[in-house]
Amino acid sequence: MKKITKDMIIIDVLKMDPNTADIFFEYGMHCIGCPHSSGESIGQASRAHGVDADALVKALNEYFAQ
């Protein structure tokens, strides 16, 4: 299993498993379909949206660990 990091581009995580969109939504990241998701890292998007990037990355890694 690949470890998710704040440096990963959002669309790359979504390509790994489209169901991760639900996790992004839970953290207020509703711009999954916007052009920025294909060029913005989780860390960058988290800062822009006021989201705790560490908590989001932890939730994504817990999801992939299942």
Summary of the structure (lengths in Angstrom):
residues: 66
radius of gyration: 10.3
end to end distance: 10.1
largest distance: 29.3
contacts: 184
relative contact order: 0.25
helix: 62%
strand: 3%
